[in-house]
Amino acid sequence: MVEQEMAESPDSIAQRKKTSLIASLVSSLQTDEKTEARKKEEDKEGLSRKELFDEMLMFMVAGYETTSTALVWSIYHLSKYPRIQQKIKTELMQYSCDQYLSLDRLDSFVYLDCFINEVLHYSPTIEGTSRTVIVDDYLPNSGTPLYKDNQVLIPTTALARDAHHWEIDPELFYPERFLNEDKNYHPYAFLPFGSGHRQCLGQDLARLELKVILARMLQQVTFGDGGPEVNAVGYIQKLTTMPKHIGVIIEFH
Ligand code: HEM
C-alpha cells in the first residue's frame, strides 16, 4: 500500500492526505534519509521508512484488539442487563425506525453513549498506561519524590473503580450515572483513552465504531444471558483484558 501511494504524484498525495492516513504518512517521508540520519534527534525532519512502518504497525496493534475487546465487553453487559438493553433499543426505535443511520441520528443516541461510557468505565479493557519522568520532581500532596527516568504506572481501571471519585457506587454497572449524578466526574477518574499529549489517537474512531456496530446489531438482534456456567466472565490478560467465558443467546428479530 505504501509503494502504491509513493507511485502517486506529489499533487495527488497532497490532495488525499487529508482523508487518507497512508497518503498523510507518505507525504511526511524524508527525501534524503542518509542526511537526516546524521542530524541530531531534535533537528531531524519527516519520517524515515522504518518510522513510517512502525506507525502503521502501531495503528493496527493499538486500533484492533482494543475496540474488539470493548465490543465483547459490551455484548457481555447487554446479555446481563436486559433493562439496559431494552432502553437502548427503545432509544433506537424512537429516533430511527428505519435501518439508515446518519451521523445526526447517531448523535441523538445519548443513552447509547452513556452505555459505551459505562462499558469503558466498568470493564478493564486497558488496565492502565505509563509515563517516563523527564526531570526530578515530587508529588504535590505527599511529597513523594519522582526521579528522572522513573516509570510511573497510571492504573486507569483502579481509578475508575475508586469510590472516592464517584457519586454512584462504581461497582454498579449503571449507564445513567453519565446523564445525572456522575456527569461531572473528575477528569482523571475516567481515562479509558489516557490523557495529555500521548492520549489515544484513535478514540473518536473507536467511539464511532462501537456506536455504529452496537446500534446496527441491536436493530437486528437481542442478546440473552447464556447462564452461569457459560456466561461466567472472568478475565484473560493479553494486550487488553478480555472476558474469559462469554456465552450469550442471540435472538434474531
Ligand atoms: C476502545 C478502543 C480503544 C481504547 C480503550 C484505547 C486506549 C488507549 C490508551 C489507554 C492509550 C494510551 C494513552 C495514554 O497513555 O495517555 C492509547 C494509545 C493509542 N491508541 Fe488507542 N484505544 C482504542 C482504540 C484505538 C484505535 C481505534 C486506534 C487507531 C486506529 C488507536 C490508536 C492509538 C495510538 C496510535 C496510540 C498511541 C498514542 C501515542 O502514544 O501518542 N486506539 N489507546
Boltz pocket constraint, residues with backbone or C-beta under 6 A from the ligand:
constraints:
  - pocket:
      binder: B
      contacts: [[A, 58], [A, 59], [A, 62], [A, 63], [A, 64], [A, 66], [A, 67], [A, 70], [A, 125], [A, 126], [A, 128], [A, 129], [A, 130], [A, 191], [A, 192], [A, 193], [A, 194], [A, 195], [A, 196], [A, 197], [A, 198], [A, 199], [A, 200], [A, 201], [A, 202], [A, 203], [A, 205], [A, 206]]
      max_distance: 6.0
